[in-house]
Every structure is written in C-alpha cells, then in structure tokens.
Amino acid sequence: MAEDPRLRRILRALAWSGGFLAFIGAVAVTPFVLNLVAPNTLDWNRLSDISQSYGAVSLVISAAALLGVVTSIAFQAKQARLEGEQTFRAAHRELTMLTLTDSALLRCWEPPRIPMTEARWKQLIVTNLIVSMWASDHHLGRLNDGALRVVLGAHFRGEVARAHWENSGSMWRDHMAALEEPRRLRFVEIVDEVYHHAGETGPPVLDREFFIPGD
C-alpha cells in the first residue's frame, strides 16, 4: 500500500524539527565538553573572548536553521491545502458527471430558482462546475483579479453563463459570506461586477447562435 502523502509531510517536518533541536543541543553542551578536555594551562580569558565571537556566529546559524524549519513547515502546509482543494474539486467533478448521466439524479440537487427546462438545468450545472474551478484557482492565488476579470468577461458573453449567475448568484453570495474569508468574498464581488457590466453592454450570444449550422 502506498504511503500516505500527509504522513510523509509530517515525518519530514519532524525530521527538520529533530535536526534543529539536536543542533541547538550540540551548541549548548559544547562549553562543557571543552571544559572537560581542555588542558590545565589553557588561557580561559582568551578562550572567553573567542567564545563570544563563536556565540555570535552560532546565533546567526541557529536563526538560519530556525528559518529553514519555519519555511519547510509553511511549504508543507501550503502543499496540504493545494492537495485538499484538488481532492475536493475532483470529487465535485465526479458527482456532477454522475448527475448528468441520469435525469432522475437532477432532483437530488436544489431545484432551480427560475423556471427552466431540464436541458437548461443541465447546462447550468456544468456552468457551475466551471465557475467553481475559477473560484478555486482564485482562492489559491493561481488566478489574480485581473485574469479573473478577463475570463469572466468572455464567459458572460454567453446566454447560458448569464442564466447561471441569474439563477445561482445569490446562493454563491450567501455561501461565500458564510465562509467569512475575504478572498472568497472578493471572488463573488468580481463575478457580480463583470456580470452586471456584461448586461450593460448588450444582449448575450444566444445558445442557438453559438455555432454556425453544420452540413
């Protein structure tokens, strides 16, 4: 059975911490070891002057080691958050795809706020999956505010995209507000902003006008 990635991260963090503590311990016992092995003729006053310089150097080294430990732990925490977000996204995607395979499963989700056909509701479910992907990327910093506005500007040119936010926008706002995370609230604010701007620029490209008729 493959080793749990989270266990590996914990073990690495413990190894870093153990190494740091061992280093500090070695620094602490060094004066006592010197006292045991030093000859009686040793000039301790001169050694004291040297040890003061040594102490300054050891302090810098200890600070650097501590910084390394903190950096490693922070990196491990970020990796854990990324993996957790990716796991959630994969589960959400699989559940959505399962729903679309059986019309009866559509009733397992909340009903549409706005009356619509089953075909349109399926379109909105997929659109919600797309918006969720952008929300995740924005939250993790892979999509900044400017880039988010660009993709949303293109997104809201379409009829289905606008229908999705008209139906689901209030739920997104309530959900993000309940999470009380500034960056998630910022995402909804930007989506609202671009959605309203798209409505002011004119009508959307209709569903039936997306593509030219084929042969």
Sine and cosine of phi, psi and omega as CSV:
sin_phi,cos_phi,sin_psi,cos_psi,sin_omega,cos_omega
0.00,0.00,0.69,-0.72,-0.04,-1.00
-0.92,0.40,0.56,-0.83,0.00,-1.00
-0.95,0.31,0.63,-0.77,0.00,-1.00
-0.90,0.43,0.82,-0.57,0.02,-1.00
-0.85,0.53,-0.59,0.81,0.01,-1.00
-0.91,0.41,-0.58,0.81,0.05,-1.00
-0.91,0.42,-0.65,0.76,0.03,-1.00
-0.88,0.48,-0.65,0.76,0.01,-1.00
-0.90,0.44,-0.67,0.74,0.00,-1.00
-0.90,0.44,-0.68,0.73,0.00,-1.00
-0.90,0.43,-0.63,0.78,0.04,-1.00
-0.91,0.42,-0.67,0.74,0.02,-1.00
-0.89,0.45,-0.65,0.76,0.04,-1.00
-0.91,0.41,-0.60,0.80,0.03,-1.00
-0.90,0.44,-0.68,0.73,0.06,-1.00
-0.87,0.49,-0.74,0.67,-0.03,-1.00
-0.89,0.45,-0.67,0.74,0.03,-1.00
-0.89,0.45,-0.66,0.75,0.04,-1.00
-0.89,0.45,-0.63,0.77,0.01,-1.00
-0.91,0.41,-0.70,0.71,0.00,-1.00
-0.90,0.43,-0.61,0.79,0.05,-1.00
-0.90,0.44,-0.63,0.77,0.03,-1.00
-0.90,0.44,-0.71,0.70,0.02,-1.00
-0.89,0.46,-0.65,0.76,0.03,-1.00
-0.89,0.46,-0.65,0.76,0.01,-1.00
-0.90,0.44,-0.65,0.76,0.03,-1.00
-0.89,0.45,-0.64,0.77,-0.07,-1.00
-0.93,0.38,-0.60,0.80,-0.08,-1.00
-1.00,0.02,-0.14,0.99,-0.04,-1.00
-0.83,0.55,-0.72,0.70,0.00,-1.00
-0.87,0.50,-0.60,0.80,-0.01,-1.00
-0.94,0.34,-0.61,0.79,0.05,-1.00
-0.90,0.43,-0.68,0.74,0.03,-1.00
-0.88,0.47,-0.62,0.78,-0.01,-1.00
-0.91,0.42,-0.54,0.84,-0.01,-1.00
-0.97,0.25,-0.62,0.79,-0.12,-0.99
-0.99,-0.10,-0.20,0.98,-0.08,-1.00
-0.96,0.28,0.60,-0.80,0.08,-1.00
-0.94,0.35,0.34,-0.94,-0.04,-1.00
-0.92,0.40,-0.40,0.92,-0.05,-1.00
-0.99,0.11,0.04,1.00,-0.07,-1.00
-0.92,0.40,0.71,-0.70,0.04,-1.00
-0.99,0.15,0.98,-0.18,-0.06,-1.00
-0.95,0.31,-0.46,0.89,0.05,-1.00
-0.90,0.44,-0.68,0.73,0.02,-1.00
-0.92,0.39,-0.64,0.77,0.03,-1.00
-0.89,0.45,-0.57,0.82,0.02,-1.00
-0.90,0.45,-0.67,0.75,0.04,-1.00
-0.88,0.47,-0.66,0.75,0.00,-1.00
-0.92,0.39,-0.63,0.77,-0.05,-1.00
-0.92,0.40,-0.49,0.87,0.05,-1.00
-0.90,0.43,-0.66,0.75,0.06,-1.00
-0.92,0.40,-0.65,0.76,0.02,-1.00
-0.89,0.46,-0.63,0.78,0.00,-1.00
-0.90,0.44,-0.62,0.79,0.02,-1.00
-0.91,0.42,-0.68,0.73,0.01,-1.00
-0.90,0.43,-0.68,0.73,-0.02,-1.00
-0.90,0.43,-0.53,0.85,0.04,-1.00
-0.90,0.43,-0.66,0.75,0.02,-1.00
-0.90,0.43,-0.69,0.73,0.00,-1.00
-0.90,0.44,-0.66,0.75,0.01,-1.00
-0.90,0.44,-0.66,0.76,0.02,-1.00
-0.90,0.44,-0.65,0.76,0.02,-1.00
-0.91,0.42,-0.64,0.77,0.02,-1.00
-0.91,0.42,-0.66,0.75,0.03,-1.00
-0.90,0.44,-0.65,0.76,0.04,-1.00
-0.88,0.47,-0.63,0.78,0.04,-1.00
-0.89,0.46,-0.67,0.75,0.02,-1.00
-0.90,0.44,-0.72,0.69,0.00,-1.00
-0.88,0.47,-0.68,0.73,0.01,-1.00
-0.89,0.47,-0.67,0.74,0.00,-1.00
-0.89,0.45,-0.69,0.73,0.00,-1.00
-0.91,0.42,-0.66,0.75,0.02,-1.00
-0.90,0.44,-0.65,0.76,0.02,-1.00
-0.90,0.43,-0.67,0.74,0.01,-1.00
-0.90,0.44,-0.62,0.79,0.02,-1.00
-0.91,0.41,-0.65,0.76,0.03,-1.00
-0.90,0.43,-0.67,0.74,0.02,-1.00
-0.89,0.45,-0.63,0.78,0.02,-1.00
-0.90,0.43,-0.64,0.77,0.02,-1.00
-0.91,0.41,-0.66,0.75,0.02,-1.00
-0.89,0.46,-0.70,0.72,-0.01,-1.00
-0.91,0.41,-0.62,0.78,0.03,-1.00
-0.90,0.43,-0.65,0.76,0.02,-1.00
-0.91,0.41,-0.65,0.76,0.00,-1.00
-0.92,0.38,-0.60,0.80,0.04,-1.00
-0.90,0.43,-0.68,0.73,0.03,-1.00
-0.89,0.45,-0.68,0.73,-0.02,-1.00
-0.89,0.45,-0.66,0.75,0.00,-1.00
-0.89,0.45,-0.67,0.74,0.01,-1.00
-0.91,0.42,-0.66,0.75,0.02,-1.00
-0.89,0.46,-0.67,0.74,0.00,-1.00
-0.90,0.43,-0.70,0.72,-0.01,-1.00
-0.90,0.44,-0.65,0.76,0.01,-1.00
-0.91,0.42,-0.64,0.77,0.02,-1.00
-0.91,0.42,-0.70,0.71,0.01,-1.00
-0.90,0.44,-0.61,0.79,0.05,-1.00
-0.89,0.45,-0.67,0.74,0.00,-1.00
-0.87,0.50,-0.64,0.77,-0.08,-1.00
-0.95,0.30,-0.24,0.97,-0.02,-1.00
-0.99,0.14,-0.27,0.96,-0.07,-1.00
-0.61,-0.80,0.89,-0.46,-0.05,-1.00
-0.87,0.49,-0.50,0.86,0.00,-1.00
-0.90,0.44,-0.48,0.88,-0.03,-1.00
-0.96,0.27,-0.26,0.96,0.05,-1.00
-0.89,0.46,-0.45,0.89,-0.01,-1.00
-0.97,0.26,-0.14,0.99,0.03,-1.00
-0.98,0.21,-0.35,0.94,0.04,-1.00
-1.00,-0.01,0.09,-1.00,0.06,-1.00
-0.92,0.40,0.54,-0.84,0.02,-1.00
-0.95,0.32,0.42,-0.91,0.04,-1.00
-0.87,0.49,0.58,-0.81,0.08,-1.00
-0.97,0.25,-0.49,0.87,-0.03,-1.00
-0.92,-0.40,0.75,-0.66,0.00,-1.00
-0.82,0.57,0.72,-0.70,-0.02,-1.00
-0.34,-0.94,0.21,-0.98,0.03,-1.00
-0.98,0.21,0.26,-0.97,0.04,-1.00
-0.90,0.43,-0.62,0.78,0.00,-1.00
-0.88,0.47,-0.67,0.74,0.01,-1.00
-0.92,0.39,-0.62,0.79,0.01,-1.00
-0.90,0.44,-0.60,0.80,0.08,-1.00
-0.90,0.44,-0.65,0.76,0.04,-1.00
-0.88,0.48,-0.65,0.76,-0.02,-1.00
-0.94,0.35,-0.54,0.84,0.04,-1.00
-0.90,0.43,-0.70,0.72,0.03,-1.00
-0.92,0.40,-0.64,0.77,0.04,-1.00
-0.88,0.48,-0.63,0.78,0.03,-1.00
-0.89,0.46,-0.58,0.81,0.05,-1.00
-0.90,0.43,-0.64,0.77,0.03,-1.00
-0.90,0.43,-0.73,0.69,0.00,-1.00
-0.90,0.44,-0.60,0.80,0.05,-1.00
-0.89,0.46,-0.60,0.80,0.04,-1.00
-0.89,0.46,-0.70,0.71,0.02,-1.00
-0.91,0.41,-0.60,0.80,0.03,-1.00
-0.88,0.47,-0.67,0.74,0.01,-1.00
-0.91,0.41,-0.71,0.70,0.00,-1.00
-0.90,0.44,-0.62,0.78,0.02,-1.00
-0.93,0.38,-0.67,0.74,-0.02,-1.00
-0.90,0.44,-0.60,0.80,-0.03,-1.00
-1.00,0.08,-0.03,1.00,0.05,-1.00
1.00,0.07,0.11,0.99,0.02,-1.00
-0.99,0.13,-0.19,0.98,0.00,-1.00
-0.68,-0.73,0.94,-0.34,-0.02,-1.00
-0.99,0.12,0.05,-1.00,-0.08,-1.00
-0.86,0.50,-0.68,0.74,-0.03,-1.00
-0.90,0.43,-0.72,0.69,0.01,-1.00
-0.91,0.42,-0.59,0.81,0.02,-1.00
-0.89,0.45,-0.67,0.75,0.03,-1.00
-0.89,0.46,-0.59,0.81,0.00,-1.00
-0.90,0.44,-0.77,0.64,-0.04,-1.00
-0.93,0.37,-0.58,0.82,0.01,-1.00
-0.95,0.32,-0.57,0.82,0.04,-1.00
-0.86,0.50,-0.67,0.74,0.06,-1.00
-0.95,0.32,-0.63,0.77,-0.04,-1.00
-0.86,0.51,-0.73,0.68,-0.10,-1.00
-0.99,0.16,0.14,0.99,0.19,-0.98
-0.96,0.29,-0.35,0.94,-0.07,-1.00
-1.00,-0.04,0.49,-0.87,0.00,-1.00
-0.90,0.44,-0.69,0.72,-0.05,-1.00
-0.91,0.41,-0.63,0.78,0.01,-1.00
-0.87,0.49,-0.70,0.71,0.01,-1.00
-0.93,0.37,-0.62,0.79,0.03,-1.00
-0.89,0.45,-0.60,0.80,0.02,-1.00
-0.89,0.46,-0.75,0.66,-0.07,-1.00
-0.95,0.31,-0.50,0.86,0.08,-1.00
-0.89,0.45,-0.62,0.79,-0.01,-1.00
-0.99,0.16,-0.66,0.75,-0.20,-0.98
-0.94,-0.33,-0.11,0.99,-0.07,-1.00
-0.84,0.54,-0.67,0.74,-0.03,-1.00
-0.91,0.42,-0.60,0.80,0.03,-1.00
-0.92,0.40,-0.66,0.75,0.06,-1.00
-0.87,0.49,-0.68,0.73,-0.01,-1.00
-0.89,0.45,-0.71,0.70,0.01,-1.00
-0.90,0.44,-0.66,0.75,-0.03,-1.00
-0.90,0.43,-0.73,0.68,-0.02,-1.00
-0.92,0.39,-0.59,0.81,0.04,-1.00
-0.90,0.43,-0.61,0.79,0.01,-1.00
-0.92,0.39,-0.51,0.86,0.02,-1.00
-0.94,0.33,-0.42,0.91,0.05,-1.00
0.83,0.56,0.66,0.75,0.07,-1.00
-0.91,-0.42,0.88,-0.48,-0.10,-0.99
-0.80,0.60,-0.66,0.75,-0.05,-1.00
-0.93,0.36,-0.58,0.81,0.04,-1.00
-0.94,0.35,-0.62,0.78,0.08,-1.00
-0.90,0.43,-0.61,0.79,0.03,-1.00
-0.88,0.47,-0.62,0.79,0.01,-1.00
-0.86,0.51,-0.76,0.65,-0.03,-1.00
-0.90,0.44,-0.63,0.78,0.03,-1.00
-0.87,0.50,-0.67,0.74,-0.01,-1.00
-0.93,0.36,-0.66,0.75,0.03,-1.00
-0.87,0.49,-0.71,0.70,0.04,-1.00
-0.86,0.52,-0.71,0.71,-0.03,-1.00
-0.87,0.49,-0.75,0.66,-0.04,-1.00
-0.94,0.34,-0.59,0.81,0.03,-1.00
-0.88,0.47,-0.74,0.67,-0.01,-1.00
-0.92,0.39,-0.60,0.80,0.04,-1.00
-0.90,0.43,-0.63,0.77,0.02,-1.00
-0.89,0.46,-0.64,0.77,0.02,-1.00
-0.90,0.43,-0.53,0.85,0.00,-1.00
-0.97,0.25,-0.39,0.92,-0.04,-1.00
-0.99,0.15,-0.28,0.96,0.02,-1.00
0.65,-0.76,-0.02,-1.00,-0.03,-1.00
-0.94,0.35,0.39,-0.92,-0.01,-1.00
-0.99,0.17,0.19,-0.98,0.18,-0.98
-0.96,0.28,0.85,-0.52,-0.08,-1.00
-0.94,0.33,0.42,-0.91,-0.01,-1.00
-0.80,0.60,-0.72,0.70,-0.07,-1.00
-0.96,0.27,-0.17,0.99,-0.04,-1.00
-0.97,-0.24,0.12,0.99,-0.03,-1.00
-0.89,0.46,-0.65,0.76,-0.11,-0.99
-0.78,-0.63,0.45,-0.89,0.07,-1.00
-0.98,0.20,0.48,-0.88,-0.02,-1.00
-0.88,0.47,0.67,-0.75,0.04,-1.00
-1.00,0.02,0.12,-0.99,0.02,-1.00
-0.97,0.25,0.00,0.00,0.00,0.00
